[in-house]
């Protein structure tokens, strides 16, 4: 998926094809996100970001109305990825 801005609405599931490492930023609102191949879902709100681990489908549903920005690769690891990595390392011990 190319970089751009999109609008998600409650009750209208967005299905995106995203590349590995692509970033999604919530500009406004609150969303529920499921990424193909990931064992858990994410709830993100305005200001949060999410980076995809692998190329595949991302499903998004908004609590009401949400604006999202898709971006190319970023240098910083978004907090959702950092939390996922932390949870994985804790479960391995």
Secondary structure, 3 states (H helix, E strand, C coil): CCCEEEEEECCECEEEEECCCCEEEEEECEEEEEECCCCCCEEEECCCEEECCCCEEEEEEECCEEEEEEECCCCCCCHHHHHHHHHHHHHCC
